[in-house]
Amino acid sequence: MTVKIRLARYGVKKNPFYRIVAADSESPRDGKYLENIGTYNPMQDPAVVTFKQERIRYWMDKGAIPTDTVRSLLKKEGL
């Protein structure tokens, strides 16, 4: 089981809101996940990103791979 740190889309049509989750790589985008580790709201100006830093480090130490989008968000926040 490969774990990925990725975005799960919530919100309504034309008003997206994302949760940053640790999930099995084979599960669907909005399906079952292991843990909710942050949020991302691109609709606000500037976009609002919140993380649970200790949980992100925990999952990265366990071998979780962030997706390209999550990796760029982490880089902007300095993690």
Order of alpha helices (4+ residues) and beta strands (2+ residues): beta-beta-beta-beta-alpha-beta-alpha
